[in-house]
Amino acid sequence: MCLMSENQTYDDLLDQVSDLQKKVKELEMKLQANQQKTDHLKRRFLSSVSHELRTPMNAILGFSNLMIDKNLSHDKREEYMDHINSSSSSLMNIVDSMIDVSLLEVGEISVMKESINLHEILQQIYYYFNIDKHKMDKDHLALLLNRSVKSERFMIHTDGYRLSQILSSLLHNALKFTAKGLIEFGYEVKESQGKIEFFVKDTGKGMLFEKAQSIFEKFEKLEEDYKTNEGGVGLGLTLARGLVKLLGGNIWLESNIYNGTTFYFTIDYTTDTIVSEQNKSQINLDGIIN
Protein backbone atom coordinates (compact mmCIF):
# COMPACT_ATOMS: atom_id res chain seq x y z
CA MET A 1 0.00 0.00 0.00
CA CYS A 2 2.84 2.35 0.84
CA LEU A 3 4.52 1.58 -2.48
CA MET A 4 1.27 2.26 -4.35
CA SER A 5 0.87 5.54 -2.52
CA GLU A 6 4.39 6.61 -3.39
CA ASN A 7 3.86 5.63 -7.05
CA GLN A 8 0.58 7.57 -7.11
CA THR A 9 2.28 10.65 -5.62
CA TYR A 10 5.05 10.35 -8.16
CA ASP A 11 2.53 10.06 -11.00
CA ASP A 12 0.66 13.12 -9.66
CA LEU A 13 3.89 15.10 -9.61
CA LEU A 14 4.63 14.07 -13.18
CA ASP A 15 1.15 15.21 -14.22
CA GLN A 16 1.66 18.55 -12.45
CA VAL A 17 5.04 19.01 -14.09
CA SER A 18 3.51 18.16 -17.46
CA ASP A 19 0.71 20.66 -16.90
CA LEU A 20 3.22 23.34 -15.91
CA GLN A 21 5.29 22.64 -19.01
CA LYS A 22 2.19 23.03 -21.17
CA LYS A 23 1.30 26.32 -19.49
CA VAL A 24 4.85 27.61 -19.86
CA LYS A 25 4.80 26.66 -23.53
CA GLU A 26 1.43 28.40 -24.01
CA LEU A 27 2.76 31.48 -22.22
CA GLU A 28 5.87 31.51 -24.41
CA MET A 29 3.70 31.28 -27.53
CA LYS A 30 1.50 34.18 -26.32
CA LEU A 31 4.55 36.28 -25.50
CA GLN A 32 6.00 35.55 -28.92
CA ALA A 33 2.71 36.45 -30.61
CA ASN A 34 2.47 39.67 -28.60
CA GLN A 35 6.08 40.51 -29.48
CA GLN A 36 5.36 39.94 -33.16
CA LYS A 37 2.28 42.13 -32.91
CA THR A 38 4.28 44.82 -31.11
CA ASP A 39 7.04 44.65 -33.72
CA HIS A 40 4.43 44.89 -36.47
CA LEU A 41 2.86 47.96 -34.83
CA LYS A 42 6.28 49.55 -34.40
CA ARG A 43 7.07 49.05 -38.08
CA ARG A 44 3.71 50.48 -39.12
CA PHE A 45 4.14 53.39 -36.74
CA LEU A 46 7.63 54.28 -37.98
CA SER A 47 6.63 53.88 -41.62
CA SER A 48 3.46 55.92 -41.26
CA VAL A 49 4.87 58.66 -39.04
CA SER A 50 8.06 59.12 -41.05
CA HIS A 51 6.01 59.60 -44.21
CA GLU A 52 3.30 61.79 -42.67
CA LEU A 53 5.78 64.04 -40.88
CA ARG A 54 8.07 64.35 -43.88
CA THR A 55 5.28 65.42 -46.26
CA PRO A 56 4.26 68.67 -44.49
CA MET A 57 7.86 69.39 -43.49
CA ASN A 58 8.98 69.17 -47.13
CA ALA A 59 6.14 71.49 -48.13
CA ILE A 60 7.05 74.03 -45.44
CA LEU A 61 10.74 74.00 -46.37
CA GLY A 62 10.06 74.03 -50.10
CA PHE A 63 7.65 76.94 -50.14
CA SER A 64 9.75 78.84 -47.60
CA ASN A 65 12.74 78.62 -49.97
CA LEU A 66 10.59 79.80 -52.88
CA MET A 67 9.55 82.88 -50.90
CA ILE A 68 13.18 84.05 -50.73
CA ASP A 69 12.84 85.22 -54.33
CA LYS A 70 12.60 89.03 -54.15
CA ASN A 71 10.85 89.17 -57.54
CA LEU A 72 8.01 86.93 -56.37
CA SER A 73 4.59 88.40 -57.11
CA HIS A 74 2.17 89.26 -54.34
CA ASP A 75 -0.31 86.61 -55.49
CA LYS A 76 2.37 83.90 -55.52
CA ARG A 77 3.58 84.95 -52.10
CA GLU A 78 0.03 84.67 -50.73
CA GLU A 79 -0.36 81.26 -52.38
CA TYR A 80 2.88 79.96 -50.86
CA MET A 81 1.91 81.31 -47.46
CA ASP A 82 -1.38 79.40 -47.64
CA HIS A 83 0.54 76.19 -48.42
CA ILE A 84 2.91 76.80 -45.50
CA ASN A 85 0.06 77.51 -43.07
CA SER A 86 -1.86 74.45 -44.23
CA SER A 87 1.20 72.20 -43.92
CA SER A 88 2.01 73.64 -40.49
CA SER A 89 -1.51 72.85 -39.29
CA SER A 90 -1.25 69.29 -40.62
CA LEU A 91 2.08 68.84 -38.88
CA MET A 92 0.71 70.12 -35.58
CA ASN A 93 -2.35 67.85 -35.84
CA ILE A 94 -0.14 64.80 -36.36
CA VAL A 95 2.10 65.67 -33.42
CA ASP A 96 -0.87 66.47 -31.17
CA SER A 97 -2.54 63.15 -32.04
CA MET A 98 0.64 61.21 -31.27
CA ILE A 99 1.04 62.96 -27.91
CA ASP A 100 -2.61 62.55 -26.92
CA VAL A 101 -2.71 58.84 -27.80
CA SER A 102 0.51 58.27 -25.85
CA LEU A 103 -0.95 60.10 -22.84
CA LEU A 104 -4.16 58.07 -23.12
CA GLU A 105 -2.24 54.81 -22.99
CA VAL A 106 -0.54 55.75 -19.72
CA GLY A 107 -3.69 57.27 -18.24
CA GLU A 108 -2.35 60.82 -18.17
CA ILE A 109 -5.22 62.54 -20.00
CA SER A 110 -7.94 63.96 -17.80
CA VAL A 111 -11.15 65.72 -18.75
CA MET A 112 -12.12 69.19 -17.53
CA LYS A 113 -15.89 69.23 -17.29
CA GLU A 114 -17.66 72.55 -17.08
CA SER A 115 -20.89 74.21 -18.17
CA ILE A 116 -20.79 74.77 -21.95
CA ASN A 117 -23.22 75.96 -24.60
CA LEU A 118 -23.43 72.88 -26.83
CA HIS A 119 -24.94 74.76 -29.76
CA GLU A 120 -22.13 77.31 -29.80
CA ILE A 121 -19.56 74.51 -30.06
CA LEU A 122 -21.52 72.73 -32.81
CA GLN A 123 -21.93 76.00 -34.72
CA GLN A 124 -18.18 76.64 -34.55
CA ILE A 125 -17.48 73.12 -35.86
CA TYR A 126 -20.07 73.60 -38.63
CA TYR A 127 -18.43 76.88 -39.66
CA TYR A 128 -14.92 75.43 -39.60
CA PHE A 129 -15.79 72.38 -41.72
CA ASN A 130 -17.58 74.50 -44.30
CA ILE A 131 -14.25 76.28 -44.75
CA ASP A 132 -12.42 72.94 -44.70
CA LYS A 133 -14.53 71.40 -47.46
CA HIS A 134 -13.94 74.51 -49.56
CA LYS A 135 -10.17 74.04 -49.15
CA MET A 136 -10.59 70.40 -50.20
CA ASP A 137 -12.53 71.46 -53.35
CA LYS A 138 -15.69 69.80 -52.06
CA ASP A 139 -18.12 72.71 -52.12
CA HIS A 140 -20.59 70.42 -53.89
CA LEU A 141 -21.04 68.42 -50.67
CA ALA A 142 -23.92 69.44 -48.41
CA LEU A 143 -23.02 69.81 -44.74
CA LEU A 144 -25.97 69.59 -42.34
CA LEU A 145 -26.13 70.17 -38.60
CA ASN A 146 -28.98 68.45 -36.78
CA ARG A 147 -29.83 69.94 -33.37
CA SER A 148 -32.60 68.13 -31.49
CA VAL A 149 -33.01 70.91 -28.91
CA LYS A 150 -34.46 74.19 -30.21
CA SER A 151 -33.07 76.54 -27.55
CA GLU A 152 -29.97 78.48 -28.58
CA ARG A 153 -28.64 78.14 -25.02
CA PHE A 154 -28.51 74.40 -24.49
CA MET A 155 -26.12 74.24 -21.55
CA ILE A 156 -24.55 70.90 -20.63
CA HIS A 157 -21.80 69.84 -18.24
CA THR A 158 -18.92 68.19 -20.11
CA ASP A 159 -15.47 68.83 -21.59
CA GLY A 160 -16.14 71.03 -24.63
CA TYR A 161 -12.57 70.81 -25.96
CA ARG A 162 -12.51 67.00 -25.93
CA LEU A 163 -16.00 66.85 -27.44
CA SER A 164 -14.82 69.10 -30.28
CA GLN A 165 -11.81 66.83 -30.81
CA ILE A 166 -14.03 63.77 -31.21
CA LEU A 167 -16.48 65.40 -33.61
CA SER A 168 -13.69 67.02 -35.64
CA SER A 169 -11.92 63.68 -36.07
CA LEU A 170 -15.10 61.99 -37.31
CA LEU A 171 -16.02 64.88 -39.61
CA HIS A 172 -12.51 65.02 -41.06
CA ASN A 173 -12.78 61.33 -41.99
CA ALA A 174 -16.26 61.89 -43.45
CA LEU A 175 -14.96 64.71 -45.66
CA LYS A 176 -11.95 62.69 -46.68
CA PHE A 177 -13.91 59.69 -47.92
CA THR A 178 -17.06 61.34 -49.31
CA ALA A 179 -16.97 62.35 -52.97
CA LYS A 180 -20.62 63.31 -53.44
CA GLY A 181 -23.84 63.65 -51.51
CA LEU A 182 -23.91 64.98 -47.98
CA ILE A 183 -22.44 64.85 -44.50
CA GLU A 184 -24.73 65.27 -41.53
CA PHE A 185 -23.83 65.54 -37.87
CA GLY A 186 -25.73 66.31 -34.71
CA TYR A 187 -27.18 64.70 -31.61
CA GLU A 188 -30.21 63.34 -29.81
CA VAL A 189 -30.84 63.59 -26.09
CA LYS A 190 -31.38 60.24 -24.32
CA GLU A 191 -32.99 61.59 -21.14
CA SER A 192 -33.75 58.20 -19.60
CA GLN A 193 -30.09 57.18 -19.91
CA GLY A 194 -28.57 60.52 -18.89
CA LYS A 195 -26.71 60.51 -22.21
CA ILE A 196 -26.42 62.54 -25.38
CA GLU A 197 -25.98 60.45 -28.53
CA PHE A 198 -23.99 62.20 -31.28
CA PHE A 199 -23.69 61.04 -34.87
CA VAL A 200 -21.67 61.80 -38.00
CA LYS A 201 -23.21 60.42 -41.17
CA ASP A 202 -21.80 60.47 -44.70
CA THR A 203 -22.70 59.16 -48.14
CA GLY A 204 -19.19 57.98 -48.92
CA LYS A 205 -17.99 54.55 -49.94
CA GLY A 206 -18.44 52.96 -46.56
CA MET A 207 -16.24 50.02 -45.60
CA LEU A 208 -16.27 46.26 -45.43
CA PHE A 209 -17.47 44.60 -42.23
CA GLU A 210 -14.00 43.20 -41.54
CA LYS A 211 -12.43 46.65 -41.78
CA ALA A 212 -15.11 48.19 -39.58
CA GLN A 213 -14.19 45.78 -36.78
CA SER A 214 -10.61 47.06 -36.58
CA ILE A 215 -10.96 50.70 -37.59
CA PHE A 216 -10.53 51.96 -34.01
CA GLU A 217 -7.18 50.21 -33.61
CA LYS A 218 -3.93 52.17 -33.79
CA PHE A 219 -2.50 52.86 -37.25
CA GLU A 220 -5.55 51.42 -39.05
CA LYS A 221 -6.11 53.50 -42.17
CA LEU A 222 -8.52 53.51 -45.11
CA GLU A 223 -6.23 55.45 -47.44
CA GLU A 224 -4.78 52.24 -48.85
CA ASP A 225 -8.26 50.87 -49.59
CA TYR A 226 -9.62 53.96 -51.30
CA LYS A 227 -6.35 55.37 -52.66
CA THR A 228 -7.07 58.85 -51.32
CA ASN A 229 -4.28 61.41 -51.29
CA GLU A 230 -5.29 62.68 -47.87
CA GLY A 231 -2.72 61.91 -45.19
CA GLY A 232 -3.06 60.61 -41.69
CA VAL A 233 -1.19 58.48 -39.21
CA GLY A 234 -4.17 56.31 -38.33
CA LEU A 235 -4.56 57.57 -34.76
CA GLY A 236 -7.64 59.79 -35.09
CA LEU A 237 -10.25 57.13 -34.35
CA THR A 238 -8.10 55.54 -31.66
CA LEU A 239 -7.95 58.91 -29.93
CA ALA A 240 -11.69 59.47 -30.44
CA ARG A 241 -12.50 56.13 -28.82
CA GLY A 242 -10.29 56.90 -25.81
CA LEU A 243 -11.77 60.36 -25.32
CA VAL A 244 -15.34 59.05 -25.58
CA LYS A 245 -14.61 56.58 -22.79
CA LEU A 246 -13.22 59.38 -20.64
CA LEU A 247 -16.48 61.28 -21.18
CA GLY A 248 -18.45 58.26 -19.94
CA GLY A 249 -19.70 56.93 -23.26
CA ASN A 250 -19.24 54.44 -26.08
CA ILE A 251 -18.51 54.77 -29.79
CA TRP A 252 -19.57 52.53 -32.66
CA LEU A 253 -20.38 52.66 -36.36
CA GLU A 254 -22.76 51.36 -38.98
CA SER A 255 -21.28 50.95 -42.44
CA ASN A 256 -21.89 49.14 -45.71
CA ILE A 257 -19.53 49.18 -48.64
CA TYR A 258 -20.60 51.92 -51.09
CA ASN A 259 -23.54 52.90 -48.83
CA GLY A 260 -21.83 55.34 -46.52
CA THR A 261 -20.92 55.26 -42.86
CA THR A 262 -22.51 56.57 -39.69
CA PHE A 263 -20.47 56.93 -36.51
CA TYR A 264 -22.31 57.17 -33.20
CA PHE A 265 -21.01 58.01 -29.76
CA THR A 266 -22.52 58.85 -26.41
CA ILE A 267 -21.35 61.01 -23.52
CA ASP A 268 -22.64 61.57 -20.00
CA TYR A 269 -24.29 64.92 -19.42
CA THR A 270 -26.30 66.94 -16.94
CA THR A 271 -28.37 70.02 -17.79
CA ASP A 272 -31.24 72.17 -16.55
CA THR A 273 -32.66 72.49 -20.05
CA ILE A 274 -36.05 70.85 -20.50
CA VAL A 275 -36.27 68.81 -23.69
CA SER A 276 -39.70 68.21 -25.17
CA GLU A 277 -41.23 67.00 -28.41
CA GLN A 278 -41.89 70.66 -29.31
CA ASN A 279 -38.12 71.16 -29.58
CA LYS A 280 -37.70 68.69 -32.44
CA SER A 281 -35.98 70.15 -35.48
CA GLN A 282 -36.90 71.36 -38.94
CA ILE A 283 -34.40 71.89 -41.75
CA ASN A 284 -33.63 75.51 -42.66
CA LEU A 285 -32.21 76.74 -45.96
CA ASP A 286 -28.77 77.34 -44.42
CA GLY A 287 -28.27 73.67 -43.63
CA ILE A 288 -28.87 74.03 -39.89
CA ILE A 289 -31.61 71.85 -38.43
CA ASN A 290 -33.32 73.67 -35.57
Secondary structure, DSSP 8 states (H G I E B T S, - for coil): -HHHHHHHHHHHHHHHHHHHHHHHHHHHHHHHHHHHHHHHHHHHHHHHHHHHHHHHHHHHHHHHHHTT-TT--HHHHHHHHHHHHHHHHHHHHHHHHHHHHHHHHTT------EEEEHHHHHHHHHHHHHHHHHHTT-TTSEEEEE-S---S--EEEE-HHHHHHHHHHHHHHHHHH--SSEEEEEEEEEGGGTEEEEEEEE-S----HHHHHHTTSTT--SHHHHT------S-HHHHHHHHHHHTT--EEEEE-TTS-EEEEEEEE---S----GGG---B-TTSEE-
